[in-house]
Amino acid sequence: MALHLTTSLGGAVFYPTCLRLTVGALGTGVPDPLGLVSLPGTYSDNDSGIFYSQMFDASAP
């Protein structure tokens, strides 16, 4: 995730780069919908740590 542009809403850039997936059994299973995510769409500016308007403000905590 690139946060260098998070000083404005929509500035965070998400880079899914690696996925490790192991599939087993007989191929008749169905994934639990609660365990699935969509990219893009899983994260938003409202999530903690994504949007920080004071990123480059030297006086910010």
OpenMM code with the backbone's topology and positions (N, CA, C; nanometers):
from openmm import Vec3, app, unit

residues = "MET ALA LEU HIS LEU THR THR SER LEU GLY GLY ALA VAL PHE TYR PRO THR CYS LEU ARG LEU THR VAL GLY ALA LEU GLY THR GLY VAL PRO ASP PRO LEU GLY LEU VAL SER LEU PRO GLY THR TYR SER ASP ASN ASP SER GLY ILE PHE TYR SER GLN MET PHE ASP ALA SER ALA PRO".split()
positions = [
    Vec3(0.0839, -0.1153, 0.0000),
    Vec3(0.0000, 0.0000, 0.0000),
    Vec3(0.0896, 0.1231, 0.0000),
    Vec3(0.0620, 0.2138, -0.0903),
    Vec3(0.1370, 0.3395, -0.0957),
    Vec3(0.0567, 0.4473, -0.0251),
    Vec3(0.1164, 0.5081, 0.0761),
    Vec3(0.0464, 0.6091, 0.1548),
    Vec3(0.0989, 0.7501, 0.1320),
    Vec3(0.1909, 0.7690, 0.0387),
    Vec3(0.2512, 0.9005, 0.0211),
    Vec3(0.1534, 1.0049, -0.0343),
    Vec3(0.0394, 0.9632, -0.0875),
    Vec3(-0.0601, 1.0582, -0.1373),
    Vec3(-0.1862, 1.0591, -0.0519),
    Vec3(-0.1764, 1.0103, 0.0717),
    Vec3(-0.2947, 1.0015, 0.1570),
    Vec3(-0.3333, 1.1335, 0.2206),
    Vec3(-0.2711, 1.2414, 0.1786),
    Vec3(-0.3100, 1.3716, 0.2306),
    Vec3(-0.4399, 1.4190, 0.1671),
    Vec3(-0.4897, 1.3471, 0.0664),
    Vec3(-0.6200, 1.3769, 0.0067),
    Vec3(-0.6986, 1.2468, -0.0043),
    Vec3(-0.8299, 1.2572, 0.0085),
    Vec3(-0.9149, 1.1385, 0.0002),
    Vec3(-0.8964, 1.0703, -0.1347),
    Vec3(-0.8883, 0.9402, -0.1346),
    Vec3(-0.8673, 0.8643, -0.2574),
    Vec3(-0.7217, 0.8564, -0.2990),
    Vec3(-0.6306, 0.9060, -0.2155),
    Vec3(-0.4896, 0.9100, -0.2518),
    Vec3(-0.4128, 0.7814, -0.2265),
    Vec3(-0.4619, 0.6966, -0.1363),
    Vec3(-0.3917, 0.5708, -0.1077),
    Vec3(-0.4002, 0.4785, -0.2285),
    Vec3(-0.2897, 0.4122, -0.2583),
    Vec3(-0.2844, 0.3196, -0.3715),
    Vec3(-0.2540, 0.1809, -0.3166),
    Vec3(-0.3330, 0.0844, -0.3572),
    Vec3(-0.3190, -0.0515, -0.3065),
    Vec3(-0.2557, -0.1395, -0.4134),
    Vec3(-0.1487, -0.2089, -0.3774),
    Vec3(-0.0756, -0.2948, -0.4690),
    Vec3(-0.0764, -0.4386, -0.4177),
    Vec3(-0.1771, -0.5170, -0.4536),
    Vec3(-0.1714, -0.6585, -0.4138),
    Vec3(-0.0628, -0.7268, -0.4960),
    Vec3(0.0416, -0.7740, -0.4298),
    Vec3(0.1557, -0.8268, -0.5041),
    Vec3(0.1787, -0.9752, -0.4860),
    Vec3(0.1232, -1.0330, -0.3822),
    Vec3(0.1531, -1.1729, -0.3571),
    Vec3(0.0306, -1.2415, -0.2983),
    Vec3(0.0054, -1.3608, -0.3451),
    Vec3(-0.1065, -1.4379, -0.2944),
    Vec3(-0.0621, -1.5819, -0.2826),
    Vec3(-0.0824, -1.6371, -0.1661),
    Vec3(-0.0493, -1.7779, -0.1460),
    Vec3(-0.1802, -1.8521, -0.1247),
    Vec3(-0.2077, -1.9469, -0.2114),
    Vec3(-0.3355, -2.0156, -0.2107),
    Vec3(-0.3131, -2.1648, -0.2219),
    Vec3(-0.3736, -2.2385, -0.1312),
    Vec3(-0.3684, -2.3841, -0.1363),
    Vec3(-0.5108, -2.4356, -0.1498),
    Vec3(-0.5350, -2.5123, -0.2538),
    Vec3(-0.6681, -2.5678, -0.2781),
    Vec3(-0.6590, -2.7184, -0.2646),
    Vec3(-0.7501, -2.7745, -0.1894),
    Vec3(-0.7482, -2.9185, -0.1696),
    Vec3(-0.8887, -2.9761, -0.1729),
    Vec3(-0.9009, -3.1009, -0.1397),
    Vec3(-1.0281, -3.1750, -0.1340),
    Vec3(-1.0707, -3.2195, -0.2732),
    Vec3(-1.1983, -3.2437, -0.2887),
    Vec3(-1.2500, -3.2998, -0.4137),
    Vec3(-1.3057, -3.1951, -0.5096),
    Vec3(-1.2948, -3.0692, -0.4747),
    Vec3(-1.3445, -2.9646, -0.5633),
    Vec3(-1.4937, -2.9415, -0.5519),
    Vec3(-1.5558, -2.9889, -0.4453),
    Vec3(-1.6997, -2.9708, -0.4300),
    Vec3(-1.7345, -2.8674, -0.3239),
    Vec3(-1.6349, -2.8098, -0.2596),
    Vec3(-1.6599, -2.7132, -0.1528),
    Vec3(-1.6957, -2.5759, -0.2065),
    Vec3(-1.7576, -2.4976, -0.1221),
    Vec3(-1.7939, -2.3598, -0.1546),
    Vec3(-1.7349, -2.2703, -0.0457),
    Vec3(-1.6632, -2.1631, -0.0837),
    Vec3(-1.6029, -2.0768, 0.0182),
    Vec3(-1.7091, -2.0039, 0.0996),
    Vec3(-1.6758, -1.9782, 0.2247),
    Vec3(-1.7629, -1.9008, 0.3122),
    Vec3(-1.7601, -1.7557, 0.2650),
    Vec3(-1.8739, -1.6967, 0.2291),
    Vec3(-1.8756, -1.5585, 0.1801),
    Vec3(-1.8147, -1.4584, 0.2779),
    Vec3(-1.8156, -1.4888, 0.4075),
    Vec3(-1.7572, -1.3971, 0.5054),
    Vec3(-1.6052, -1.3924, 0.4959),
    Vec3(-1.5438, -1.4914, 0.4313),
    Vec3(-1.3993, -1.4960, 0.4178),
    Vec3(-1.3489, -1.4408, 0.2861),
    Vec3(-1.4382, -1.3927, 0.2011),
    Vec3(-1.3993, -1.3415, 0.0700),
    Vec3(-1.3845, -1.1897, 0.0733),
    Vec3(-1.2908, -1.1382, -0.0057),
    Vec3(-1.2725, -0.9942, -0.0196),
    Vec3(-1.2667, -0.9592, -0.1673),
    Vec3(-1.2866, -0.8328, -0.1971),
    Vec3(-1.2810, -0.7841, -0.3340),
    Vec3(-1.1741, -0.6759, -0.3427),
    Vec3(-1.0867, -0.6870, -0.4413),
    Vec3(-0.9845, -0.5853, -0.4641),
    Vec3(-1.0012, -0.5286, -0.6040),
    Vec3(-1.0175, -0.4006, -0.6203),
    Vec3(-1.0291, -0.2998, -0.5157),
    Vec3(-1.1654, -0.3083, -0.4474),
    Vec3(-1.1758, -0.2475, -0.3328),
    Vec3(-1.3018, -0.2424, -0.2609),
    Vec3(-1.2938, -0.2885, -0.1173),
    Vec3(-1.1889, -0.3609, -0.0815),
    Vec3(-1.1769, -0.4107, 0.0550),
    Vec3(-1.1447, -0.2983, 0.1524),
    Vec3(-1.0639, -0.2037, 0.1107),
    Vec3(-1.0228, -0.0933, 0.1968),
    Vec3(-1.0840, 0.0368, 0.1469),
    Vec3(-1.1037, 0.1308, 0.2393),
    Vec3(-1.1545, 0.2625, 0.2008),
    Vec3(-1.0819, 0.3697, 0.2816),
    Vec3(-1.0999, 0.4946, 0.2415),
    Vec3(-1.0371, 0.6065, 0.3122),
    Vec3(-1.0842, 0.6163, 0.4565),
    Vec3(-1.1983, 0.5582, 0.4880),
    Vec3(-1.2527, 0.5646, 0.6238),
    Vec3(-1.1905, 0.4621, 0.7174),
    Vec3(-1.1146, 0.3670, 0.6655),
    Vec3(-1.0488, 0.2668, 0.7497),
    Vec3(-0.9319, 0.3309, 0.8246),
    Vec3(-0.9110, 0.2859, 0.9460),
    Vec3(-0.8043, 0.3396, 1.0298),
    Vec3(-0.6682, 0.3271, 0.9613),
    Vec3(-0.5931, 0.4370, 0.9572),
    Vec3(-0.4582, 0.4358, 0.9031),
    Vec3(-0.4480, 0.4557, 0.7534),
    Vec3(-0.5598, 0.4680, 0.6828),
    Vec3(-0.5544, 0.4846, 0.5370),
    Vec3(-0.5431, 0.6320, 0.4992),
    Vec3(-0.6319, 0.7150, 0.5515),
    Vec3(-0.6305, 0.8581, 0.5202),
    Vec3(-0.5708, 0.9343, 0.6374),
    Vec3(-0.4665, 1.0101, 0.6121),
    Vec3(-0.4026, 1.0900, 0.7164),
    Vec3(-0.3654, 1.2240, 0.6561),
    Vec3(-0.4496, 1.3224, 0.6771),
    Vec3(-0.4314, 1.4522, 0.6121),
    Vec3(-0.3070, 1.5268, 0.6594),
    Vec3(-0.2494, 1.4867, 0.7724),
    Vec3(-0.1321, 1.5562, 0.8263),
    Vec3(-0.0026, 1.4793, 0.8003),
    Vec3(-0.0007, 1.3968, 0.6976),
    Vec3(0.1143, 1.3103, 0.6681),
    Vec3(0.2463, 1.3878, 0.6659),
    Vec3(0.2486, 1.5044, 0.6034),
    Vec3(0.3735, 1.5790, 0.5885),
    Vec3(0.3781, 1.7050, 0.6743),
    Vec3(0.2909, 1.7138, 0.7732),
    Vec3(0.2880, 1.8277, 0.8648),
    Vec3(0.3868, 1.8007, 0.9784),
    Vec3(0.4939, 1.8772, 0.9847),
    Vec3(0.5991, 1.8536, 1.0846),
    Vec3(0.5494, 1.8736, 1.2271),
    Vec3(0.4417, 1.9491, 1.2455),
    Vec3(0.3906, 1.9722, 1.3803),
    Vec3(0.2881, 1.8666, 1.4230),
    Vec3(0.2502, 1.7776, 1.3327),
    Vec3(0.1510, 1.6734, 1.3649),
    Vec3(0.2137, 1.5659, 1.4532),
    Vec3(0.1315, 1.5020, 1.5370),
    Vec3(0.1853, 1.3953, 1.6242),
    Vec3(0.2279, 1.2735, 1.5451),
] * unit.nanometer
topology = app.Topology()
chain = topology.addChain("A")
for resn in residues:
    res = topology.addResidue(resn, chain)
    for name in ("N", "CA", "C"):
        topology.addAtom(name, app.Element.getBySymbol(name[0]), res)
